[in-house]
């Protein structure tokens, strides 16, 4: 039998130890930066500077869009802690995002971190405060030099392949830059080696659209010096402001549909998207729910087991999508208008991301809350009530 109090103390002890080690490491790095030779030899930089302080802002575009809400949607949003502030205004959903794109001269792209270095000031180019992802001590043996405009697209080594953030944050910004900035169409886009297939497809589309665009892979051990760097940034108004800019989001959808040469069929398929193979937001009584949904004609889908093209094709044919909230619902981007979406969430989860995406794509959104029973948002649902909602939505 597990000693629960003892187990909790052990976890807390490890957390404190980890936190103290991280703090000591950051303290050490900040000390080493005081010695110019060590700072440069091991690329230890802890000070940051905003790109617009040292560069030329060439794009500054604010997107602000409003959408009508049903009483149910409005009550849902207003009940969430993160939905305070500017999200619901005069009873309508308000999405707000600013694109800012800046060209900075005399920079280095450091493969070990997700931000670039401004060489004259020896500061990292970011609006963010210094964080642990930027604290990487590494000796780059040599540096390649690129005279063309460079667009750094490497993100963090551990998070570069996240599905939602690549498609609805970073790829959106890149498409916008290529549409608005002519010189960007002849730039060198730096990406990480070993990117997943859905990213390869995105870049294949771009090189067909812009034949002079160069996609170059770099490893985490490489350093690239460049004469001119294009920094893509977006300022969002939480919690779902990144979903503003409907025309650009639609352009991302069209890019994948074109690359995969798909013609969306009539909406007919009933899809249940399972998170059974994930580590968090697991539905504890999912097996019972699946039994009921299969009797209602639903297909059970595990997106991580399918090629991306097949995922896009499935969602483009969907009449109803039922799913626990998660990155797989990024595929709602490919659904046809008036598709019905039931988003299941633990009662403690308060990011209404996919309501915003449904509004942009003209989908019908319904939410269903489960009861959280343990850590990592593990939860259970009232299967009878959920199936009642499913039957109601499926007959619409």
Buried (B, 14 or more C-beta within 10 A) or exposed (E): EEEEEEEEEEEEEEEEEEEEEEEEEBEEBBEBBEEEEBBEBBBBBBEBBBBBEBBEEBBEBEBBBBBEBEEEBBEBBEEBEBBEEEBBEEEEBBBBBBBBBBBBBBBBBBBBBBBBBBBEBBBBBBBEEBEEBBBBBBEBEEEEEBEBBBBBBBBBBEEBBBBBBBBBBBBBBBBBBBBBBEEBBEBBBBBBEEBEEBBBBBBEBBEEBBEEBBBEEBEBEBBBBBEBBBBBBBEBBBBBBBBBBBEBBEBBBEBBBEBBEBEBEEBEBBBBBBBEEBEEBBBBBBEEBBEBBEEBEBEEBEBEEEEBBEBBBBBBBBBBBBBBBBBBBBBBBBBBEEBBBBBBBBEEBBBBBBBBBBBBBEBBBBBBBBEBEEEEBBBBBEBEEBBEBBEEBBEE
